Amino acid sequence: MKKIIAVVLCLALCMSLAACGGSEKQSTTGKNIITGYKNGDVTLGQYVGLTYKPYSTEVTDEEVEKAFTAYMESKKEKVEVTDRYDIREGDFVTVDYVGKKDGVEFEGGTGTKENLEIGSNTFIKDFEQGLIGKKNGTSFTIDVTFPENYKTAALAGQPATFDITVKGIKEWKIPEATDAFITEKTSGEFTTVEGYKANLKAQIRAEKEQEAELEKENEVVQKLIENTTYNIDMEPEIQRGFESIKNYYETIINGTYGIDPATFYGISTEDFENTLRSQAAISVKFEYARSAIAEAERFTVTDEEIDNLTQDQMDQYGFTSVEEYYQKIAENFDGASGRDYITELIKLEKAEKLIFSSAVPETGSGS
């Protein structure tokens, strides 16, 4: 469920920004333009120097070798068997065959140059098992019994024979890991096996660092919320947050995969909604806490910062002029000034940066 949690935490800011694209109009009367927080809604506890358990980002040789083995296996190819003649489990066999029941050929029982992977259960079990141990280039007859639930009623549970000629045997072959192979497959980006492994190691480390940062943020946010006293009933805000997040997932996952989000994640609808509701509570409470921090810290914002973030937001949401963007803000935020909105957004970002940049690993924890 980490995938869900990571996205939900990112939505803490995105839910407020989405209004610029046409979400429900938000009132700002006496409240923070973006979060809805107003003075007195929360009482802050400690928010600077929160501790977290650091997660290791060390990459072992075993992890690199496992990743490299997986890469080489992804490059495997089917090749003709040349060092043996017998058919084995997992081989890819080309056969001609004629099926007979009571000595008479039956419909659908004949094939020419049919390709079959032994063990794939593409053909009935007796047919595939009857090929094991047979030699390439030979002809033979095997006895089979069709399964009781076979799709053709006339053959279901019935004995039959197949006259078979083996035309070829192939097997998966993992290529040899050479510098020349790596150079060819990476179009010269890497010219040695060791160079490619070094890149894999860097990728694994980057993934671990990203995971460690996510774990840190999750833990720090939870501690921030625990240290904050909420003086109002948060349930209405949490419900709105839950509905917004749920709508996000339903729109994205249904639109992309045509299935409901719970099915996509392989959990029950109840578990999925409980997870979203829990994370909506975290997101909403985090928004209120960082609003209070921005107010308490009295952050200053420069014209340059406002202009730069305005341009970034315009690029992200597809606006071509400042006037158009600020007008959309006014429409969705009860007539709020565009520059005031951007100013508050910058303050919230500074509060968030303060929370995370000041966090410290727990004493005695390794990294």
Secondary structure, 3 states (H helix, E strand, C coil): CHHHHHHHHHHHHHHHHHHHHCCCCCCCCCCCCCCCCCCCCEECCCCCCCEECCCCCCCCHHHHHHHHHHHHHHCCEEEECCCCCECCCCCEEEEEEEEEECCEEEEEEEEEEEEEECCCCCCCHHHHHHHCCCECCCEEEEEEECCCCCCCCCCCCCEEEEEEEEEEEEEEECCCCCHHHHHHHCCCCCCCHHHHHHHHHHHHHHHHHHHHHHHHHHHHHHHHHHHCEECCCCHHHHHHHHHHHHHHHHHHHHHHHCCCHHHHHCCCHHHHHHHHHHHHHHHHHHHHHHHHHHHHHCCCCCHHHHHHHHHHHHHHHCCCCHHHHHHHHHHHCCCCCHHHHHHHHHHHHHHHHHHHHCCEECCCCCC
